[in-house]
Amino acid sequence: MAGPQQAPYLHLAELTASQFLDVWRHFDADGNGYIEGKELENFFQELESARKGAGVDSKNDNLGDKMKEFMHKYDKNADGKIEMAELAQILPTEENFLLCFRQHVGSSSEFMEAWRRYDTDRSGYIEANELKGFLSDLLKKANRPYDEPKLQEYTQTILRMFDMNGDGKLGLSEMSR
């Protein structure tokens, strides 16, 4: 007797925030903030290969149909491409901290309020120590447990994501990305 039909989980190990960023950068090859076109095809082919390698069997062998089903499920805004928030829902990311980060500064007014609050020295930049304070408050607000090494990892991951000029701090234009 068949049980209730379950969602097609990807059956992947949980990724750290840093690993998630590595996956994102691997597939968003042109760095435009989306996995689309050929990038999306590569993502889906590697995902299917990983699922088969893990012994996850699929009833449907047509790659095009699988991709349509996948996009219907995960492309929440139906724009035909995967953005970071959507990928965070697809891949089991540790504490889903990236999604939490994006939701906290969702609107431009919230973003500017957070910017002013955490740019404590009014330098016009969010340095690593200020970013660490922001992430600590964010994790507390979201009731997510963390320790000092994890907070440090999250801080470094955010810097790797947004510090385009590599100066170890985030300018307003970098942070607004």
N, C-alpha and C positions, 0 to 999 in steps of 0.2 A: 504494500500500500504506500503510495507516494505521500510525503508530507507536504506542508505548505511550501509554495514556491518562494525561494529566497532570492534576494538581489544578487547579481553576479559579482561577488567580492573579488578583488584582484589577488588575494592571498599573497601579499608581500609583507616582508618584515618592516617594522616601523623604522622610519628614517629619522636621523637627527636633523636639526635645522640646517646644519652645514651640508649634510648629504643632500637634503632637499635642494639647496641652492646649487650644488654641483649638477644635479639632475636637470634643474631648470636651465642652467647655462649650456648644458650639453645639447638640449633640444631646441632652445631658443637661439639657434646658431647666429642669426643676424642681429640679435640683441634688441629687437624692436618691442619687446614686452609681450609677445604672443607666440604660441606654437601654432603655426598655420602652414598651409600648403605642403610642400615637401617635408618640412620639419614635422608636421602632424603625421604624415605617412610614416616617417622614420620612427616617431614615437610609438605609433600603434604597432608597427611591425616588431619593434623591440619588446613591447609589452606582451604581444602574443607569443613571441619566442620565449620570454621569461615564464609565461603561464604554462606553456607546453613543457618547458624544462622542469617546472615544479610539479608536473603531473596533473595540472588542472585541465580537464578535458572540456572541449566545447562541442556542442551538438551541431553547430553551424560552421561549415568549412569555408564559406564564401567570405573572403576578407572584406570586400566592399560592404556586405550586409552587416558584418560584425562592426565595422567602423561606423556605419550609420546608427546602429543601435547604441554604440558607445557614446557617440556625439549627442544623441537624443537624451541620454541619461545625464551626461556630465557638462555639456555646453549649456550652462544655465541661461545665458542671454541669447542663445541661438544665433550667434554671429559667425559660426563656422570656424572658430579658432578657440584655443584654450589659453586662458590668461592665468596668472599666478594663483589667484584665489580659487579658480576651478581646479587647478592641478593640486592645490592643497587639500581639496575634497577627494581627489582621486587617489593620491598616494597617502598612505598612513604616516603622516608626519608627526613626530614626537610633540605631544601636547598641542599640535596644530598652532604653534606659536606665531607663524607667519600670518595666518588668517586673523588671529587675535590682534596682531599689530595693525593690519590693514583696517579692521573694523573700528579700532579705537580712533583712528584719524581719518574717518570716512569722508566727512564734509570738509570743505576748504576753511570754514570758520573754526571747526574743531582742530584742524591741522594748525592754523595760525595760533590758536589758543595754546595748544601743546607746545608749539615752537617757542612762544614767549615764556612759558612756564619753565621749560627745560634748558633754554639758553641762559643759564644763571649768570654768566659773566657778561652777558649782552655783547658778545663778540661778533654776533652774526653767524656763528657756527655752533653746531652741536658736536662737542668733543666727546671722545669715548667715555669719559667719566659722567658726562651729562646724559649721554645716551643710555648708559648703564642705569642711571637713576630713573629715567623714563621707563625702561623695560622692567625694572623692579616694580615700579608703581603699577604698570600695566598688568603684570603677572599677579600682583596682589589683588587688583581690582577684579580680575577674571577668576580669582580663587584657584590659581594654578600653583602647585608646590614647585619650588626650585631651590637649588643650592648655589653657592658662589661659583663653582666651576661651570654650572649650566648657564648662569647669568652671564658669565664671561664669554661662553660659546655663542650665546644669542647676540651679545653685543658685537662680537667679531663678525658674525654672520650678517647682521644688518649693515655693518660697515662694508663688508665685501660686496653686498648687494648694491648699495647706493653710492659709495664713495668713488665716483668715477675718475677723479684726478689722483687718487691714492694718497691724499695728504693726511689721512687718519682722522678726519673730521667731516661732518656733513654740512655743506652749504645749503641755503634755502632751495636753490634749484635742484640739487641732488636729492634732498629729502622730499621734495614735492613729487618726485617720480613715483 
